[in-house]
Amino acid sequence: MTRDAGEQNAAELVEVLPQHRFDEAALRDYLRVRLPELADGFSILQFQGGQSNPTFLLVDANRKYVLRKKPPGDLLRGAHQVEREFKVMSALWREDVPVPKMHLLCEDTGLIGTPFFVMDFVEGRLSPEPHLPELETDERKPLYHDMAGNLARLHSVDWQKAGLADFGKPHDYIARQIKTWSRQYEASKTGDMPAMDKLIAALGNRLPEDDIATIVHGDYRPGNMIIAPDRPEVAAILDWELSTLGHPLADLGYFCVPYHLPAGVPGIKGLQGLDLAAAGMPGEDEVLHAYARQRGFGEVRELPFFVAFSLFRLSAILQGVYARALQGNASSADAQSVGARAGFLAESGWAIASRF
C-alpha cells in the first residue's frame, strides 16, 4: 500500500529537492497563460513524504494549487500514470464523487522534463491509520459511513457516459489481476511460500460468477483521503494512479482488509483486537450495510473472496518490494521485516480462502 498524494496535507513542505528540480521559469511562463489567476510571484514548495509521483504546492497570497508530475529518469512501463489520474478525476469532478478540481494537464516532456497536472489544493485533515487516531471518537463512525457511501457513489457512476469507455477493459478483471500478480509473485520469489501457492489456486478456482465493471480506485483507504477540517466527511479522494475499470467489490474488499488483520503488528494496519465500540468505530457489517444501502441493493455477497483477493495482491506487492530490497543490499532487518509481512498477508488470505 503506497503513501501518496492523499497525504499532502500532513506532509512537511520543503524546498524542492535537488533530485526533483525542474525549470521553474518555464513553468511560470506556461502557467502565466493557462492559469492566469495564479500570481507571477507564486512560491513552489515540495510535499515531502512517500509520494510515488513528486507533488508540489504552488502558492501565492490568495490561492493554492497542487502540481503532480512523473518522477525523472527511466520508469517502469505503466507506472506513474499522472495522465490517467488527471483523466479520471476530471470525469469524476462532474459526478457525485469528492475529488479536487483539475485545471490542466501538460504532456509536453520538454517543459519541465515530465508530464504533469495542476489541481486545486484541498484543505483538510489526514488520518491514514484505519482506527483514525487523529479524529475524535464521535467522528470515526460517521466518517466510515461517509467513506463507504462515497465508494458506493463511485461504483454507481456510469463510466461510459462519464467519458471513460476507454479507461480499461470491462471484462475478466479479477482473472486478469490474478494472472498479473501471480506472474509478478513468481518473478520475485525468494523461497517457498506454501500459503501463497494455495491462495492463488483457491482464488483461481473460485472466480466470481458476475463479471460487472465499474470505475475502481485501486487503493481505497483512509490514507488516500482528505477529511474535511470541520466535520467527519471526505473532502477529497486522491491517489488515482491504480484506477481502472474493474469489479467494484475489489475496492470494497480492500477497504475492509483491516477488519481481517490484527492491530498492533508493525507494518500491518489491522483492526482485529481493538474494542471497536469503545473507539467509536463501526464493525465490518455496518460498513457493508452503508455501502449496500447507497448502492441500492440488499446485501454484499462474496466479500470473503474479495478480501482474500486483496490480501493476495498485497502479498505479491510486498514480495516484490522484498526481492528488490535484497537485490539492492538493503539492511537485513528492513528486508526481513518486509518479507515477513508478505508471508503474513498470504497466510491471512489463505485462512479466508480455505473456508470458501
Buried (B, 14 or more C-beta within 10 A) or exposed (E): BBBBBBBBBBBEEEEBEEEBBBEEEBBBEBBEEEBEEBEEEBBBBBBEBEBBBBBBBBBBEEBBBBBBBBBBEEEEEEEBBBBBBBBBBBBBBEBEBBBBEBBBBBEEEEBBBBBBBBBBBBEBBBBBBBBBEBBEEEBBBBBBBBBBBBBBBBBBBEBEEBEBEEBBEBEBBBBEBBEEBBEBBEEBBEEEBEBBBBBBEBBEEBBBEEEEBBBBBBBBBBBBBBBBEEEBBBBBBBBBBBBBBBBBBBBBBBBBBBBBBBBEBEEBBBBBEBEBEEBBBBBBEBBBBBBBBBBEEEEBEBBBBBBBBBBBBBBBBBBBBBBEBBEEEBEEEEBBBBBBBBBBBBBBBBBBBEEE
